Amino acid sequence: MNNRQQDYPARPESHNELKPEEALERQIVLLSEAIEATLREFPEGLSELQLIRTLQSPPWTLLERVDFSDPASLYPVHFLVFHCLYRLRDELSVQGEQLTVSPMRITLGPARTVAGSGVPDAPDALRLFYLDLSQYDLSGLTVRRMVDDFWKGVRRPFIGESDIAEAARALGFDTVPDDFSVVKKAYRKQAMRAHPDRGGSNQDVQVLNQAFACLRQHFRSAVQE
C-alpha cells in the first residue's frame, strides 16, 4: 500500500480561515494526492464510480455521500474528480507516465510515448472543460439541461471515443456493435446477472447503467449525423 495513503488525514483540515478559492484549491490538492495513491494501488484501473466510492471511504473520507440518481448532486463531485484527473494527467505525463481518463475506466501506467511528450499538442475539449474551474459551480438547472442533452444524443464534453470503447467492453464487447439492439440484449442479460438478488451488487448495476447510457447516446448521435 502506498505510504502516503497510510499517513493521509481522514478528513481535510478546517478551511474556515481560507478564502473560498483557497479552500477549493486545498481540496483539489488533497484529492489529487488521494487519487494518485489510489490509482497506484489499483494498476488494473477503476471506474469513476469505484474511484468516488473509494474517496468517500476510510482512510480518505474526502468526499461526502451523494445521491447518484440526482445529476445536480452528483455533478460537483464528478467535476472535481475529473478536474484533479486532468491536472494529474498533465503532471505525470512529463514523468513518463500515462493517465487514461474515462468514466468507465481510469488507469495509470507507463506512457506509450516518449517521456515529456505525453501532453497532447492538439486541442482536447474534455481537458479544457474540466480544467476550467468556472464550470464547477453550475446551477442545478444547467446541470439538468446538460443531462437532458445527453439523453437526446447531443454531444457534450462528457463523452469521447475512449468512453464509448470502454462502455462497449463493460457490456462484454471487444468492439462497438453495429446494431443497438445487440447492445440492449447484452445489457439486459448482464443487468440480470449483476442484480443484488442474484449475487451482484448495486455498484455493478450502476456501472452497467452508465455503459448502456453512453452507448445509447453514441447510437442516437450517429442517427442524427
Number of C-alpha atoms within 10 A of each C-alpha: 10 12 8 12 18 11 9 14 15 14 13 16 10 8 13 8 8 11 10 11 10 12 17 15 12 16 18 17 13 18 22 21 15 22 22 20 16 21 18 16 14 13 12 12 20 20 17 19 19 18 18 20 17 19 20 16 14 12 16 21 17 20 18 11 14 17 9 12 9 11 18 19 15 15 20 17 17 17 20 20 21 22 24 21 24 21 15 17 21 19 17 22 21 16 15 17 21 23 23 16 20 23 25 25 20 20 17 22 16 13 19 11 13 12 16 15 15 21 16 9 7 6 8 11 12 17 18 13 18 23 18 11 14 9 13 17 11 12 12 14 11 11 18 15 13 18 16 12 14 21 15 13 21 15 16 13 13 16 17 16 10 15 20 24 19 23 27 23 15 20 24 14 15 11 12 19 13 9 9 16 10 12 21 15 12 17 20 15 12 18 19 13 16 20 15 14 10 9 8 15 13 12 15 17 19 16 22 23 17 16 24 23 16 25 25 20 20 22 16 17 15 10 9 8 6
